[in-house]
């Protein structure tokens, strides 16, 4: 899979762990996903495609290489504020 993607958790997994996350849709299966504020900014800046974790896991199980870009400064800052890093 050669495209820039943003991997997002499905809304079916429960509420988002990131305050101010908003719902969106996976570009492949259409299921609802949570997009964090930093993700929204990246989508606009880098023209990313939103995929849910299950779709990414399916691609990986089928042997496709799914390249994850390194965390961007916006994402790192968001994780620091949440105490994840």
C-alpha positions as CSV (number, residue, x, y, z in Angstrom):
1,X,0.0,0.0,0.0
2,X,1.8,3.1,-1.2
3,X,0.0,6.1,0.2
4,X,0.3,8.3,3.2
5,X,-2.2,7.2,5.8
6,X,-3.3,8.2,9.3
7,X,-4.3,5.1,11.3
8,X,-7.2,5.8,13.6
9,X,-9.0,3.7,16.3
10,X,-12.6,2.7,15.5
11,X,-15.4,4.4,17.3
12,X,-16.9,1.0,18.0
13,X,-14.0,0.4,20.5
14,X,-15.5,3.1,22.8
15,X,-14.8,6.7,23.5
16,X,-11.5,8.3,22.4
17,X,-8.6,8.6,24.9
18,X,-7.8,12.0,23.3
19,X,-10.0,15.0,24.4
20,X,-11.5,16.8,21.5
21,X,-11.3,13.9,19.1
22,X,-13.9,14.0,16.3
23,X,-15.5,11.2,14.4
24,X,-14.6,10.5,10.8
25,X,-14.8,7.5,8.4
26,X,-12.3,5.0,7.2
27,X,-11.6,5.6,3.5
28,X,-11.8,1.8,2.8
29,X,-14.5,0.3,4.9
30,X,-16.5,3.4,5.9
31,X,-16.5,2.4,9.6
32,X,-16.4,5.3,12.1
33,X,-13.0,6.3,13.6
34,X,-11.7,8.8,16.1
35,X,-9.4,11.5,14.7
36,X,-7.4,13.4,17.4
37,X,-6.8,17.2,17.0
38,X,-3.2,16.6,15.9
39,X,-4.5,14.1,13.3
40,X,-6.9,16.6,11.8
41,X,-4.1,19.1,11.4
42,X,-1.9,16.4,9.7
43,X,-4.7,15.4,7.3
44,X,-4.8,18.9,6.0
45,X,-1.1,19.6,6.0
46,X,0.0,16.2,4.5
47,X,-3.1,15.1,2.5
48,X,-3.4,11.8,4.5
49,X,-5.9,9.1,3.9
50,X,-7.8,7.9,7.1
51,X,-7.7,4.2,7.7
52,X,-9.1,2.3,10.7
53,X,-6.8,-0.1,12.5
54,X,-8.7,-3.2,11.4
55,X,-8.2,-2.3,7.7
56,X,-4.4,-1.7,8.3
57,X,-4.2,-5.0,10.1
58,X,-6.0,-6.7,7.2
59,X,-3.5,-5.3,4.7
60,X,-0.6,-6.5,6.9
61,X,-2.1,-9.9,7.3
62,X,-2.4,-10.2,3.5
63,X,1.4,-9.5,3.3
64,X,1.1,-5.9,2.1
65,X,3.7,-3.5,3.5
66,X,2.0,-0.7,5.4
67,X,4.5,2.1,6.0
68,X,3.8,4.1,9.1
69,X,5.3,7.6,9.0
70,X,7.1,8.6,12.2
71,X,5.1,10.5,14.8
72,X,4.9,14.2,13.8
73,X,5.6,17.1,16.2
74,X,1.8,17.7,16.6
75,X,1.3,14.1,17.6
76,X,4.3,14.0,20.0
77,X,3.1,17.1,21.7
78,X,-0.4,15.7,22.1
79,X,1.0,12.5,23.6
80,X,3.2,14.5,26.0
81,X,0.1,16.4,27.2
82,X,-1.7,13.1,27.8
83,X,1.3,11.8,29.7
84,X,1.9,9.0,27.2
85,X,5.5,9.9,26.4
